[in-house]
Amino acid sequence: MKVTVIGPGAMGCLFAARLAKSGVDTTLVDHRIDRASRLNSKGITVESGDGTITESVRVVSSVPTGQDLVIVLVKSHVTKLLTLNSRAPVLTLQNGLGNIETLCSSVGSSVLLAGVTTEASTLLEEGRVRHAARGITRLGSWTSCPAGPALKVLEKAGFAVEQTDSPGQAVWEKVAINAGINPITALLNVENGRILEIPEARQLMRDLVVEAVKVACTEGYRFERSLVEVAEATCAETKTNVSSMLQDVRAGRRTEIDAISGEIVKRAQHSALPTPRTRVVWQLLKGIEQR
Ligand code: PAF
């Protein structure tokens, strides 16, 4: 099976290295030609509790033809810039809202698979990541694309996978958790676990998750478990993690705040639903991005 992973960030490097290690014909796409060439020669290194591996992965600057699966792991603001003319199934495992809609308009819904991953990966330097904690990758067909081959190849690469009939719901669940945790860690410059130890921050996280869930409900989603409890459990399970948003702020990169809190605010406006706390953290993060 030929698999292309788009995006040389923390998740893209992790997925590409693990797929290559399992014997899958893997290509990583990095739009920056200079970095692609460096990654090509030095390989991708993954540090984890099981040791450190360096995998040699083919790195190119555009999506090759003849692929059996394309996994999109670029930051959400880059999705609309991708050139995807492949007819292969396209799987998005990105954070945030709006990626599915953008990919539907570029490749069509019939080849689209969507999902989320709770693998915890930190980009230490170009082509080097720390796999801080194992997670679960949930994915399913957006409309009619069979999910079986993608599930199988990821499982073979050592990922814990689950099929879902409602990938939209899985994406919203992750967005609600991210909307609670990520802006607070980025604003306070703290690891995930600290949120639980600061009562005001913990309450703000709970309030942010509630606002996100209310907006998800206006889109027809209902959640069987309390996402506030899930967010608190996530902070505890990933207590030493530097959230992806804090990693971006520390590295001076653009964050995914627009696709998380920004999208929640935008969608809330369609139903005149107030989301005051989400709006404020979104505005503060936009301020940080531009300072
Ligand atoms: O974006 C992230 O960093 C992760 O989704 C999460 C769950 C906040 C853990 O760090």
Boltz pocket constraint, residues with backbone or C-beta under 6 A from the ligand:
constraints:
  - pocket:
      binder: B
      contacts: [[A, 95], [A, 117], [A, 120], [A, 177], [A, 178], [A, 181], [A, 182], [A, 192], [A, 234], [A, 238], [A, 241], [A, 242], [A, 243], [A, 244], [A, 245]]
      max_distance: 6.0
